[in-house]
């Protein structure tokens, strides 16, 4: 049925109890349908943004491989494009997350041999440094620093301690050097477990820290003097 005199067309519906058709204007009917379809219940099972993006990517990959299954220059171009996109993705992922590093485990202890004094570790570190064996020099210097703290009763001697644990515990007694101690422990782990190579600069920074810590009094001693 069409409207006259500029009135909206109506849609005949059978809705009366006596079977008489009921005319509902087309515009209100459309609005009512839109309101009904906007109910969240119709969208609760729709895929979210991530799922839609993943579906789009997988569809693209599927279409690409469908093209590669045939012969012709289009397949070669598609293969090259896919390799470029994959290489870009892997490069971005490597740049964002960094190169893989070995995670230290409870067995990755700071001291891997029999008991030695701080002086012995320092002498060994200097020997390695003189021969430019910077990895071994840095490792023994870190061990000398921690052993010195144990000898001064600033750390409790404990087998199985890691460099990170030693730095965290020592930072409480030496708050002025807490950040440097954490950096030293991280350097030790990178060299010992992460495959990084030490250099002269890294060793000299650790040696300077060892000397500074040796001259620093623990926090509780200064606190006791301040309370007297």
C-alpha positions, 0 to 999 in steps of 0.5 A: 500500500502506498501513502498519499498526500505526503504521508509515509507508506504503511506496511499491512500486518495481521495483528488484530484478534479478529484478523483485520490487517493492522497498518504500521508506518514504514519509518516507525517500523524500521526504527523499532527494528533498529532498537530491537537489533541494538539490544546487547543480547544480539552482540554478545556472541560477536567476535571482539576486535582482536578476534576480527583482526586475527580472522582478517590476517588468517584470511589474508594468509589463506588467500596468499597461499591459495595464490601461491598454489598456482603458477604465474608471476602473481605467486612469486610476488605474493611469496616475496611480499609474505617473506617481507612482511614476516621478516618485518614482523620478526624484526619488530618483535626482536627489537621490542623484546630484545635478544633472548636471555637465559633466566637464572635458576636457583642453581646459578649461584654466585660462588661456584667453588670452595670458600675463598676470601675477598682478598683472594678474589680481588687478586684473581680479578686483577690477574684476569684484568691484566690479561684482558680476560674481562669476563673472568675479571668481572665475575671474580670482582663481583664475588670479591665484593659480596665476600667482603660484605660477608666478612664485614657481617653486612651479609650473612654467609649463605651458600647458594646465594645469587648475585641478584639476591646479594645485591638486594640484601646489600642494598638495605645496608648500603642504600646509597649504593643500592642502584649500583649494586643492582647494576653490578648484579645484572652485569654479572648475570649477563656475562655469566648466563646471558652470553654477554662479553664484558669489557674494560669499562664494565670491570673498572666500574665494578672495581670502583664500586667495590672500593667505594663499598669497602669504605662505606659504613653500614646504615645501622652503624650511622643510625646508632651514632645519630641516636646517641 
